[in-house]
């Protein structure tokens, strides 16, 4: 830096400020260069990750053959388009950063050159102008678009391949996924519990012996306790779009509606039948099992709309528009058209004797059996199975915070396990 002679304290202070500004701008320049390198690295890592993901998908394409060929071409085009778009944005970012770097260099070099030519009379004005010029140089903000296609890093599902192209010639691998329990809530003050469901408002309804409870989204607090019909156990529970719960007792023809303000209203009577499993479909209609082999559809006001008679004992069911149910001893689910009642397909789930069946808000299917196993069948066809240490699984659901809630019996008490959802 030029050695100024005979400058006043004010001028020396201005000189110091100028030096500080130049130093600050050099630091900003270095940060920009680091940012540039980070962006380049991000681009490289994104491409590598995407190639790894595509490799997994490509392996599935080869295994599933003709069915996956068409999907593979779509994926290739989509991936190619995303990479091309990202490359364009990265090039724009590089150009902006390079332009900004050159501009900083030119301005700082010019200031340094002109600074040595200043006299005591011109220095003050020059410093003010230089500071203004430096402060006007704003760092360029670069945003690289995220790749839209993030394919799960899953091994090929052997059961899926067997169903589509025949038996795979290798020993089956029965992996059990781990699940991380984040908290445990003891619900012994509520007595015996039998069912659980998620409300559209995020709260949780739980059916017990002689009562129905409305709980907070994590079940840490009780919002309402509503007496049930007589001393009946609320064995099955579902929730209407209004947020009210509908309860089937499993020992009577009556179905009751429980409102958020604490009231119980008779919803419907299916005399002379006995009502069991209950669900609410996407049309806000109540789907209920009667006498173990019949499915009845009710309006959200309790009016009987239609029914489907089936052969065999229906164990549990859910609905995502269609009706999905399990049979006693079966290791697969059956899917019926929700409006015509016609059989659509069977869905292999690996669990036998399913007792709990539900969907999360993303359309993924969750089920559990009396052997303490929980199965999740995702819409992208990958699957996970894990085991919970307990005596019995009462109910499962995924709350608004994407936590998996598992209501269990253990040592003659009821507990709620909160786990990180594997979705």
C-alpha positions in Angstrom: 0.0 0.0 0.0 1.2 3.5 -0.8 2.9 5.3 2.1 1.0 8.5 2.8 3.1 11.3 4.4 1.7 14.2 6.3 -1.9 13.0 6.4 -4.3 14.2 9.1 -5.9 11.7 11.5 -9.1 11.9 9.5 -7.3 11.1 6.4 -5.5 8.2 8.1 -8.8 6.9 9.3 -10.2 7.0 5.8 -7.1 5.3 4.5 -7.7 2.5 7.1 -11.3 2.2 6.1 -10.3 1.8 2.5 -7.8 -0.9 3.4 -10.5 -2.7 5.4 -13.0 -2.5 2.6 -10.4 -3.9 0.1 -9.5 -6.7 2.6 -13.3 -7.4 3.0 -13.8 -7.6 -0.7 -10.8 -10.0 -1.1 -12.5 -12.3 1.4 -15.8 -12.1 -0.5 -13.9 -12.9 -3.6 -12.4 -16.0 -2.0 -15.8 -17.0 -0.7 -17.2 -16.7 -4.3 -14.4 -18.9 -5.6 -15.1 -21.5 -2.9 -18.8 -21.3 -3.8 -17.9 -21.9 -7.4 -15.9 -25.0 -6.5 -18.8 -26.2 -4.3 -21.3 -25.8 -7.2 -19.0 -27.8 -9.5 -18.6 -30.5 -6.9 -22.4 -30.5 -6.3 -23.0 -31.0 -10.1 -20.5 -33.9 -10.2 -22.0 -35.6 -7.1 -25.5 -35.2 -8.5 -24.5 -36.8 -11.8 -22.8 -39.7 -10.0 -25.7 -40.2 -7.7 -28.1 -40.1 -10.6 -26.0 -42.6 -12.6 -26.0 -45.0 -9.6 -29.8 -44.7 -9.3 -30.2 -45.2 -13.0 -28.0 -48.3 -12.7 -30.4 -49.7 -10.1 -33.4 -49.0 -12.3 -31.6 -50.4 -15.4 -31.0 -53.6 -13.4 -34.7 -53.9 -12.7 -35.4 -53.3 -16.4 -33.2 -56.2 -17.4 -34.8 -58.5 -14.8 -38.4 -57.6 -15.5 -37.8 -57.6 -19.3 -40.6 -56.5 -21.6 -42.8 -54.9 -18.9 -40.0 -52.5 -17.9 -38.7 -51.7 -21.3 -41.3 -49.0 -22.0 -40.8 -47.5 -18.5 -37.0 -47.6 -18.9 -37.2 -45.5 -22.0 -39.4 -43.0 -20.3 -36.9 -42.8 -17.4 -34.0 -42.5 -19.7 -35.6 -39.5 -21.5 -36.6 -37.9 -18.2 -33.2 -38.3 -16.7 -31.5 -37.1 -19.8 -33.7 -34.0 -19.8 -33.1 -33.3 -16.2 -29.3 -33.6 -16.6 -29.3 -31.4 -19.7 -31.3 -28.7 -17.8 -29.0 -28.9 -14.8 -25.9 -28.6 -17.1 -27.4 -25.5 -18.7 -28.0 -23.9 -15.3 -24.5 -24.9 -14.1 -23.0 -23.2 -17.2 -25.0 -20.1 -16.5 -23.8 -20.1 -12.9 -20.2 -20.6 -14.0 -20.4 -17.7 -16.4 -22.0 -15.4 -13.7 -19.4 -16.3 -11.2 -16.5 -15.8 -13.6 -17.9 -12.5 -14.8 -18.3 -11.3 -11.1 -14.7 -12.5 -10.3 -13.3 -10.5 -13.3 -15.3 -7.5 -12.3 -14.0 -7.6 -8.7 -10.4 -8.0 -9.9 -10.7 -5.0 -12.3 -12.3 -2.7 -9.7 -9.8 -3.6 -7.0 -6.8 -3.3 -9.4 -8.0 0.1 -10.6 -8.5 1.4 -7.1 -5.0 0.2 -6.1 -3.4 1.8 -9.1 -5.2 5.1 -8.7 -4.7 5.2 -5.0 -0.9 5.7 -5.5 -1.6 8.8 -7.6 -3.7 10.6 -5.0 -2.6 13.6 -3.1 -3.7 14.8 0.2 -6.3 17.1 -1.4 -7.9 14.4 -3.6 -7.6 11.4 -1.3 -10.7 12.1 0.7 -13.0 12.3 -2.3 -11.3 9.3 -3.9 -11.7 7.1 -0.8 -15.4 7.9 -0.6 -16.0 7.1 -4.3 -14.0 3.9 -4.0 -15.9 2.7 -0.9 -19.2 3.5 -2.7 -18.1 1.6 -5.8 -16.9 -1.4 -3.8 -20.1 -1.6 -1.8 -22.2 -1.6 -5.0 -20.6 -4.9 -6.1 -23.1 -7.5 -4.8 -22.1 -11.2 -4.8 -23.9 -13.2 -7.5 -26.4 -15.7 -6.2 -26.4 -19.0 -8.0 -29.1 -21.7 -7.6 -28.7 -25.1 -9.2 -32.0 -27.0 -9.7 -32.5 -30.2 -7.9 -32.9 -33.4 -9.9 -36.6 -34.3 -9.7 -36.1 -38.1 -10.0 -34.7 -39.6 -6.8 -35.0 -43.4 -7.1 -34.8 -45.4 -3.8 -31.6 -47.3 -3.4 -33.3 -50.7 -3.0 -32.2 -54.2 -4.0 -34.4 -55.9 -6.5 -37.5 -57.4 -4.8 -37.2 -61.1 -5.4 -40.9 -61.8 -4.7 -41.9 -59.2 -7.4 -39.6 -60.8 -10.0 -41.0 -64.3 -9.2 -44.5 -63.0 -9.8 -43.6 -61.5 -13.1 -41.0 -63.7 -14.8 -40.9 -66.9 -12.8 -38.8 -68.2 -9.9 -35.3 -66.7 -9.4 -32.6 -69.4 -9.1 -31.1 -68.4 -5.9 -31.7 -68.9 -2.2 -34.4 -66.4 -1.0 -33.2 -63.7 1.4 -35.6 -62.7 4.1 -34.2 -59.4 5.3 -35.9 -57.7 8.2 -35.7 -53.9 8.3 -34.7 -52.1 11.4 -37.1 -49.4 12.8 -36.0 -46.6 15.1 -38.4 -46.1 18.0 -38.2 -42.5 19.1 -40.6 -42.5 22.1 -42.9 -44.8 24.1 -46.2 -43.5 25.6 -47.9 -45.6 28.3 -51.7 -45.5 27.9 -52.6 -47.7 30.9 -54.8 -44.9 32.3 -57.2 -45.4 29.4 -57.7 -49.1 30.2 -58.0 -51.7 27.5 -57.6 -50.4 23.9 -58.7 -52.1 20.7 -58.4 -49.8 17.7 -56.8 -46.6 16.3 -57.2 -44.3 13.3 -55.9 -40.9 12.0 -58.3 -37.9 11.7 -58.0 -35.4 8.8 -57.3 -32.7 11.4 -54.1 -34.6 12.5 -55.5 -35.9 15.8 -55.7 -39.6 16.6 -58.9 -41.5 17.6 -58.5 -44.6 19.8 -61.3 -47.1 20.7 -61.2 -48.6 24.1 -63.4 -50.6 26.6 -66.5 -48.5 27.1 -65.0 -45.3 25.7 -63.5 -43.5 22.7 -60.6 -41.1 23.1 -59.5 -38.3 20.8 -55.7 -37.7 21.3 -53.2 -35.2 20.1 -51.2 -36.1 16.9 -48.4 -37.7 18.9 -50.9 -39.2 21.5 -49.0 -37.4 24.3 -52.2 -35.7 25.5 -55.9 -36.7 25.6 -58.3 -34.1 24.0 -61.6 -35.9 24.6 -62.9 -39.0 26.4 -66.4 -40.0 25.2 -68.4 -42.8 26.7 -69.3 -45.6 24.3 -72.6 -47.5 23.9 -73.1 -49.3 27.2 -70.0 -51.3 28.2 -69.2 -52.4 24.6 -65.6 -52.5 23.5 -64.9 -50.2 20.6 -63.2 -52.9 18.5 -63.0 -51.1 15.2 -62.7 -47.4 14.4 -62.4 -45.1 11.3 -62.7 -41.4 10.6 -64.9 -39.4 8.3 -63.6 -36.4 6.4 -65.4 -34.2 8.9 -63.1 -35.4 11.6 -65.8 -37.4 13.4 -65.0 -41.1 14.3 -67.3 -44.0 13.4 -67.1 -47.0 15.6 -68.1 -50.7 15.1 -68.2 -52.7 18.3 -67.8 -56.2 16.9 -70.6 -57.6 19.1 -73.7 -55.7 18.0 -75.5 -54.4 14.9 -75.0 -50.7 16.0 -72.5 -48.3 14.5 -72.0 -45.0 16.4 -70.6 -41.7 15.4 -68.4 -39.8 17.9 -68.0 -36.0 17.3 -65.1 -33.7 18.2 -67.3 -31.8 20.6 -67.7 -34.9 22.7 -71.1 -36.3 21.6 -72.1 -39.9 20.6 -74.8 -40.3 17.9 -76.3 -43.5 16.6 -74.9 -43.7 13.0 -76.6 -46.8 11.7 -78.0 -50.2 12.6 -77.2 -53.2 10.5 -79.7 -55.6 12.2 -79.7 -58.5 12.2 -76.0 -58.5 11.4 -73.0 -57.9 13.6 -70.6 -55.2 12.4 -66.8 -55.7 12.5 -63.9 -54.0 10.5 -64.6 -50.5 9.4 -63.0 -48.0 7.0 -63.8 -44.7 5.2 -63.2 -44.4 1.4 -62.2 -41.4 -0.7 -65.9 -40.6 -1.3 -66.4 -40.2 2.5 -68.5 -43.4 2.5 -68.3 -45.9 5.4 -67.1 -49.4 4.3 -67.9 -52.0 6.9 -67.7 -55.8 7.3 -70.9 -57.5 8.5 -71.2 -61.1 9.6 -67.6 -61.8 8.5 -68.5 -62.4 4.8 -70.4 -59.3 3.7 -69.1 -55.8 2.9 -71.7 -53.0 3.3 -71.3 -49.4 2.0 -72.9 -46.6 3.9 -73.2 -42.9 3.2 -71.5 -40.4 5.6 -75.0 -40.0 7.1 -75.4 -43.7 7.7 -77.7 -44.5 4.8 -77.2 -48.0 3.3 -76.0 -47.7 -0.3 -74.9 -51.2 -1.5 -73.3 -54.4 -0.3 -71.0 -57.2 -1.6 -71.2 -60.8 -0.5 -67.9 -62.7 -0.4 -66.9 -66.3 0.3 -64.7 -67.0 3.3 -63.8 -65.1 6.4 -62.6 -61.5 5.8 -60.0 -60.6 8.4 -59.3 -56.9 7.9 -59.6 -54.3 5.2 -58.8 -50.7 4.2 -59.8 -48.6 1.2 -58.1 -46.1 -1.1 -61.1 -45.9 -3.4 -60.9 -49.6 -4.1 -61.6 -52.1 -1.2 -58.5 -54.0 0.0 -59.0 -56.9 2.4 -57.3 -60.0 3.8 -58.6 -63.5 4.5 -57.9 -65.7 7.5 -54.6 -67.6 7.0 -53.9 -65.9 3.6 -50.5 -64.3 2.8 -52.0 -61.9 0.2 -54.6 -59.2 -0.1 -57.6 -59.1 -2.5 -58.6 -55.9 -4.3 -62.2 -55.1 -5.2 -63.5 -52.2 -7.3 -64.9 -49.8 -4.8 -68.1 -49.1 -6.9 -68.8 -52.4 -8.6 -67.5 -54.9 -6.1 -65.7 -56.8 -8.8 -62.4 -58.6 -8.1 -59.5 -56.6 -9.6 -56.3 -58.3 -8.4 -54.5 -60.0 -5.6 -51.6 -58.3 -3.8 -48.8 -60.4 -2.2 -47.7 -59.0 1.1 -45.8 -61.9 2.8 -47.7 -61.6 6.1 -50.3 -64.2 7.1 -53.3 -63.6 9.4 -53.3 -59.8 8.9 -55.3 -58.1 11.7 -54.5 -54.4 11.0 -54.7 -52.8 7.6 -54.5 -49.1 6.7 -53.1 -46.5 4.2 -50.9 -43.5 4.9 -51.6 -40.1 3.3 -49.3 -40.9 0.4 -51.3 -44.0 -0.6 -48.8 -46.5 0.8 -50.3 -49.7 2.4 -49.5 -50.7 6.0 -50.5 -53.9 7.6 -49.7 -55.9 10.8 -50.5 -59.3 12.1 -50.7 -61.0 15.5 -47.1 -62.3 15.2 -45.8 -58.7 15.9 -44.8 -58.1 12.2 -45.5 -54.9 10.4 -45.4 -54.7 6.6 -45.2 -51.6 4.4 -46.0 -51.9 0.7 -45.0 -48.7 -1.1 -46.7 -47.4 -4.3 -43.3 -47.8 -6.1 -43.6 -51.5 -5.3 -40.7 -51.8 -2.9 -41.5 -53.4 0.4 -40.3 -53.4 4.0 -41.1 -55.8 6.9 -40.0 -55.4 10.5 -40.9 -56.9 13.9 -42.1 -55.1 17.1 -41.4 -56.5 20.5 -44.8 -56.8 22.1 -47.6 -59.3 22.9 -50.0 -58.0 20.2 -50.3 -55.1 17.7 -53.6 -53.3 18.1 -53.4 -50.6 15.5 -51.0 -48.7 13.2 -51.2 -45.3 11.4 -48.9 -42.5 10.2 -49.6 -39.1 11.7 -49.3 -35.7 10.1 -45.6 -35.4 11.2 -44.8 -38.6 9.2 -44.3 -40.6 12.4 -45.4 -44.2 12.5 -47.7 -44.8 15.5 -47.9 -48.4 16.7 -50.5 -49.2 19.4 -49.6 -52.4 21.2 -50.3 -54.8 24.1 -47.3 -55.6 26.2 -47.3 -57.2 29.7 -51.1 -56.7 29.9 -50.8 -52.9 29.4 -51.3 -50.7 26.3 -48.5 -48.6 25.0 -48.0 -46.4 21.9 -44.6 -46.7 20.2 -43.6 -43.7 18.0 -41.1 -44.5 15.3 -39.4 -42.8 12.4 -41.6 -43.7 9.4 -39.7 -45.7 6.7 -41.5 -43.8 4.0 
